[in-house]
Amino acid sequence: MGNVRAPRYRGIHAHNNPDPDKWDAGFPTLASYRDEWLRQAAESAAIEYAEPLAEGIFRATDLSVIDITGDVALARKKFDGTIARKDGTQDRLNWQTLYFCRRDGNFWKITGFVGYMAYR
């Protein structure tokens, strides 16, 4: 599946809580994360934004720090910004994700992540 290694994939849900004791294995399979992603996408699709949603997400996203050691990498993705809604309110994006990656030939594959971590 694209840039993901599905057989051993796992995702930890941090629930925007800085205390790791509150985190759980919320996404034990790629399918469980896909289902949550699709749920969130449907929720966002029902909102009228004052700007293109993709542009707002890209503006609020920083994926500039990736540590590579041999065939393993740790990518840090931070969401920090707002997206304007047509009703005058804003959606606040404020979390971070750590992606665990492994080289697979000439490609990098995501093997798991710790997501929805508190940020700022």
N, C-alpha and C positions, 0 to 999 in steps of 0.2 A: 504494500500500500504506500506508494510514493516515498516520502522521506521518513517513514515510521517503520520500526521493526515490531510488527504486531505480536509474534509468538511470546515474547518476554516483556511486553510493554506493561508499565504500571504508572499510575498517577496518584500522587498524594495531594489531598485537598486540605489547604491550610485555613480555610474559612475566614480569611482576613484577620487571623488572630496571631499575635506575635509569640504566643506560647506553644511550642511544638507538642506539648502534652495534649493539646486540643485538636491537633491535626489527625486525619485518618486516611486510610487507603480508599478514598472515595471513588477512584477510577481504576479498579483492578484489571480491566481489559480495555483495549482500544475502543471496543464497541460501547462500553459504558461512558467513556469520555465523549465519543461521537454523539450519543443520545443527549447528553447534557449540553453539548455545543449546539446541537440542532434546536433544543428547547430554548436556549438563550437567543439564538438567531431568530426564531419565530416571535419571541417576546419583543425583540428590537424592531422587527419588521412591522409590528403593530403601532409603533411610535412614529409620529410625524416630526421629523427633524428639520431645522432651519438651514441646514447645510448637508452636503452629501455625507452619509454616515462613514463610508470608507475613508474619506479625506480626514474626518475628525479622529477616527481610530488611528490612522497612520501618524497624524500630527502628535497624538498623545503617547505614541509608542517609541521606545528606545531599545534597540537590540544591537548596541555597539560594543559590548564587552563579551568576548568569547575566549575562554582559556582552553588551549589545546595542549595535551600531553600525550605524545605518541598517537595512538588510535582512539583516544578518548577525548571528549570535549565537554565543557560546561558552558552553556550559553545563558546569559542573564537578560531577561526581557522585562522591561519596566513600563507600566502604564501610568501616566501622570498627566492629566489634562481634563478638559471638559468638552462636551459636544452640545451645541445649542439645540433646544427643541423649539418648535413653532409656537408653543404656548408661552414662551418667554423663560421657561425653566431650563436647567442644564442637567445632563447626565455627567456625573463625576467618575472618571476612571482613575483609580488609585490602588494598584496592587502590582505585584511582581511575580514572575515565574522563573524557576531554574529548570532548564532543559538538560537532560543527560543524553549525550550523543556518542555514537561509535562509528568509526570509519568502516565502510563496507565497500571494498574495492576503491573506485574513484568517487564514491559518494559518502555523505554523512547521513546517518539515520538517527532519528530521535528514539531513544529506548525507554524514556520515562521522564517524569517531571515532578516538581513540587510547585503547585500552582495556587493562585489566589492568596498569596502571602501578603501580609500587611506591608505597606510602603508609605513612607512619610507620615 
